[in-house]
Amino acid sequence: MALPAMADTRRSVLDEAWGRIPHTREGQAEQGAFTQTRIERVITLIVGPGSLVLGLQAFVAAFGLGDEAAGWHTPLVLAVFVPLMAMIVACTVGRFARVFSGVFAVVFLLALALWPIATSGGPTPVPTENPWIFYLINVATVATVVAFPLSLQIAWTVAAPLLFGVVRLLQAGGRSEFFVPIALDVSFALILGSVLVTLGWMYRSIAANVDQARASAVSSYAAAAATAATEHERVAVAALMHDSVLGALLAADRATTPRERTLAVSMAREALTRLANAEKDSLEGSDEPVSALRLADDIEAAAEDLGVDLTVIRHVDEGTPHVPGRIARALVLAAMQAVANAVQHADAQGLTVQLTGYASPGSVSVRVRDTGPGFDIASIPADRLGIRGSINARLAAVGGRSEIDSHAGGTTVTLEWESGDRW
């Protein structure tokens, strides 16, 4: 099966797997964040109504006698409550929630920092009565859960209550009767804020783990389905090769004229090509000519896929003819079979690959050498097709030549093609 076909199969299987999961608008943005997207939407839906309740409490408190000096109350209330209402609406409708939540969190801290100035010269505060801005401390904390990463959420959770304690003491002039009430208020805000941030972090972590498990399961399903599709196609290819070989044999048996013999030879060569490439994913492909140097690059890339660190020695004359694509693939695959044999049987001892290109006569030669123990070619069992099928038959099918020289000092496999050869 061709590599593009394999990629298309895996892609279609993955799409089919994800298609079995019901998708809504929130879940279609990213396949790998199926649960996280929903958790984010749940968080915003909880933050919106929750902030509305606390915001109404603060808004009612703001209608009473404020602690601010003259001219500060209305601008400060508008500056805080307008971003708050925008955040509540955005969280409810599910649009721009992060933007408006972040705006409110920042505006609230700025308003809190201005509180000593805004209350300077105002009414004398009462220790048992909290100002309206106190009720929005944890609203600012939960706003950061929507808008900011975890580090900033923690920073806001700690900074907002502590800042309130400082500005409240400044407003009270540091009087001792405010120490205990302020300490209780700050402690309450810190505890509640920590709980809110922890819940947000916990649910997001669970969602991320669920998405990771789902992605792993879908990937396994896609791999299994793609493997099944590959085996199904291999069966079809095997049937096709059987028909090709049988047709070639029948044509050869019945050939009586030169034209019929030529046709039988062509059919046999086609059958040999398919048989020699049966174990590879890349069959025929394009027959566009490639340069001799490209062959060296392809051999190195294929060797890397096998885990062999190999650098092909190149000696290519200027004017070396380009090699047709079919022949180039046969040379590369045959060379890789020779490399695989050297790795398997000679532990890659002294393994070298040399590619030589000749301008006159136009030819290309690939030599694979190793310094292993060698072997007796005549003693190779008939059912071992590593040399017969993947090297000799493959080169013969495209009009090339192969030669194997093996002795106690090593093995040399020579693969040759001349531009004048018929292929």
N, C-alpha and C positions, 0 to 999 in steps of 0.2 A: 504494500500500500504506500502511496506517495506521501511524503512528509506534509505537504499542504493538506492532503485529504485527511491525514491523521489529526492535524490541528483543527480542521473544520469539524471533524467528528467529535473531538473533545469539547470544542466550543458549543456545538449543538446539544450535546449531552448535558453540559453544565447549564445551558439555558433551559433545557427541559426540566432539570432537577429544580432549579429556582422557580420555574413556572408552576410547580406543584404546591408552592407556598403562596397563600393568598396575599396579595399586595394592595396597599392603599397608597394614597398620595404621599404620606409621610415615609412609607417604607420603600418607595421606588427610587429614592435618591441614590442609595448605595446598597448593593446586595450584601456586603459584608457587615453592615450595621443595622440589620433588621430589627433586633431587639433594642439596641441603643437608641434608635430613632424614636421608638415608642416610649421608652423610659424618659427621654428628654421631653416628649410631648406631655406625658403624665406629670412630670415635675412642674412644667409651666402651668398646667391646668390646676395644680394644687397651689402654686405660688400666687396665682391671680386672685382667687376668692379669699385665700388666707390673708393676703396683703390688704384686700378690701376691708375685711373685718377689723384688723388692727388700724388701718388707715382711718376708718370711720370713728374709732375710739379716739384717736389722736385729733381728728377734725372736730369732734364734739368738745374735747378738752381745749382746743384752740379758741372756741367761742367764748370761753370764760375770761376772767381777768388774767391777761397774760403777764409774764415776767419781763417782757421786753420794754424798753424805753419808748417814748413817743416817736412815731415815724418808722419804727422797725418791725412792728408786729405784722402788718399786712404784707409788706414785701417779702418777709421771711416765710410767711405761710404760703404765699403764692409760689415762691421759689422752690419750696419742698413738695407741695401737694400737686402742682402741675406735672412734674416728672413722674410722681407716684401714680397719678391717674393714667398717664400714658403707658406706664409699665403694666398696670393692671389690665388695660384694654389689649395691649400687645400680647400678654401671656394668655389672655382668654381666647383671642382669635388665632393665636399661633403664628403671628407674623412680627418680625423685628423684636422679639422678646429679649434677645441678648443685648441689643443696642440700647433699648429704653431701660432695661434693668441696670445696665452698667452706668447709664447717665444718672439714674436716681441714686445709686450707691455713692457715686462721686459727689453729687450735689448735696447729699445728706451730710457727708463728712465735712464739706465746706461750710454748710450751715451750722454744724456743731462747733466747728472751729471759730465761727463768728459769734457764738452765743455769749461769751463774756463781754464783747463789745456791744452786742445788741441789748443786753440787760443792764449795762452800766447806766446808773441813774434811774433805773426802773423801780417797781415796787419791791419791798423787802420780801425775799423768798421765805416760805414756810417749810421746815424740815419734813413734815409728813405729807406734803403735796408735791407731786412730781410735775414738771412742766410738760406741755404737750409733745415736745420733741423726743421725750424719753420713750414714748410708746412706739416710736418708729425705729428704734435701734435694731431690733431683730428683723424688721422688714428690710432694712439695709443689708443685714447679714444674709437673708434668704435671697435677696436680689443678686448677691454675688454668686450664689449657687447656680443661678441661671446664666450669669454673664461671664464669670471669670474662671480661670483654672484653679485647681485645689490650693496652690500656694497663696494666691491672693484671697481666696475664701478664708483661709486660716488667719491671714493678716487682718482682714476686715473684722472677723469674729473677735479678735483680741483688741484691735485698735479702737473700734467704735465704743464699747463699754468703758474702756479705760479713758478715752477722750472725754466721754460724758462725765465720768467721775472728776476729772481735772477741771473741766469748765464749770461744773456745778459747785465745786469748792471755791473756785475763783468768784463765781457769782455770789456765794454766801460769805465771802470775805474770810474764809478759812475758819469759821466758827466751829467749835468742838461739837455742838449738838447736831451738826450735819454729818459727822464722821460715820456713825453707825448706819443711818438710812442710806447714805450714798454707797457704803460698802455692801449693804444688802442688795441695792439696785444693780450695782456693777456685777456682783456675783450671780444674780438671777439672769442678767443679760448674757453673761459669759456661758453659763450652763446651757441655757436655751439655745444660744447660737451654736454652741459646740454640737448639741444634739442634731440640729438642723443640717449642719455641714456634714456630720458623720452619716446621717441617713442618705443624703444626696450621694456621697462618695460610695456608700455600700451598694445602693441600687445600681449605680453606674458600673461598678465593678462586676456585679452579678450579670448585668446585661452584656458587658464585654466578654465574659466567660461563656455565656450562652451563645453569643455570635461566633466566638472562636470554635466552640464545639460543633455548631451547625455548619460552619464553613468546612471544617475537617470532614464531617459526615458527607456533605455534598461533594467534596473533592474525591472522597473514596468511592462514592457512588458513580461519579463521572469516570474515574479511572477504570472501575469494574465494567461499566457499560462500554467504554471505549475499547477495552480488551476483548469483550465479547464481539463487538463490531469488527475488530481486527481479525479475530479468528473466523468469523463468518465470511469475511472477504477473502481470507487465505484459502478457505475451502473452495470458494468460487474461482480464485486464481488457479488452484490446483486442478480443478475440472477443466478450465480453459487450457492449461498447459498439456493436460492429457489429450485433449482434442487436437492441439497443435502438433504434438509429437506423433499421434496416430495418423493425422492427415499427411504429415511429412513422410512417414513410412509408406503409406499407401501410394502417395505420389511417386516416391522413388521406385516402388515395386512395379508400377504401371508405366513408368517413363520409357518410351521407345524412340523418341525424336530428341535432337539437341535442345529444342525449345522446352520440351517437357522435362528434360534433365536439369536445365537451368532453373526452371520453376521449382523442381524438387529440392535443388541445392538451396535456393532462396528460402523455401519453407523450412528446411532443416536448420538453416542458420538462425532464423527467427525463433524457432523452438529452442535451440541451444542458448540463445541470449536470454530468453525467459527462464529457462531452467537454471542457468548460471546465476541469475539475479533473484531467484525465488526467495532466498532468505533475507533479502534486503528490502527496506522500505522504499528505496528509490529505484524504480524500474527504468522505463525508457527516458522520460523527460525530454527536454529540448535537445535538439541536435546542433545547436548553434556552436560554431568553432570557438575554442578557447586557446589561449596562449600556453606554451610549454611551462612557463613560470607559474601559471595558474594551477597546473597539475601539482607542482611542488607544494603550493599553499594548501591545496585540498588534502594532500597526503598528511601534512603536518596537523591540519585541523582534525582529520579523522583519527590520527594517532593520539591526539589529545583526548578525544572522546573515549579512547580505550585506556586512558591513564598512562600513556607512554610519552615521555618528554623527548621529542624527536625533532631534529633540525635537518632538513634535506639539503644535501650538497648540490649546488646548482652549477652546471657548465652548459650554458645555452648560447650557441652562436647567433649572431645577428642575422636575421633572415630565416631562422627556423620556422617552418610552416606551422600554422595553427592546427590544432587537433580537433576533429569533429567531436561534438558533445558525447555521442554514444561511445566512441572509442576512448575518450578521456575518462568517462565514468568506469569503463572496463579496466583501464590501466590503474586507476586509483583503487578500485575494489580489489583487483588482483594483488597490487602492492600491499594493501592492508592485510590481505590473507597471508602473504609472506611474512609481514611484520608480526601478525598474531602467532604464526607458527614459530617464529624466532623467539618470541616471548614465552610461549608455552613449552617449547621443547629445548630451548637453549638458554633460558633465563635472560634473554636479551644481551648475552655476552658479546661485546664488540659490535653491537647493532648499528649499522650505518645504512643510509639510503642516499643514493646519488642519482640525480636526474641529468641526462645529457641530451642536448638538442643540437642537431646537425643541419646546417643550411643546405649542404650538398653532399650526398643526397638528402633530401628532406626527410628527416626521421627523428624519432624520440625514443630514448632508451631509459629504463628505470632499473637500477640494480639494488637489490636488498641483500646485505651481507651480514653474517654473524660469525663468531668464532667459537660456536658451540661444538659438541661432539660429533655432529653430522649424523647421517642416516643412510640406509641402503634403499634407494628409490624402488628397486625391484621387489623389495620385501613388504611394501605398503599393501595392506589388505584391500581387496576390491571394493569393500563397502565404505572406505575412507575417501571422501570426496573433497577434502580440503585442498589438495593439489590438483587432482584430476578435474573436478568440477569448477572450483572457485578460481583456479589459475589457468590451467591449460585450456579447458573448454571455454572459459570466459574470453580469453584472448583469441582463440581460434574462431569464435563466433563473430568477432568484429574484424577478422583478417589480420590479427596481430600474431606475434610469435612469443613463445616462452621457452626458457631453458633453465634447468636446475642442475647445478653442480654441487654435490655434497661429498665431503670426505671427513676424515678425522679432525682436520684443522678448521672445519667450519662449512657453511653452506652459502652459496650465492644463487639468487634467483634473478634472472635477467628477463625483463619484459620489453619487447621492441615493437615499434610500429613505424612503417614507412609510408610516406604520403602517396606513393605509387601503388600501394597494396589495395586490393579490392576489399571493400568492407560493406 
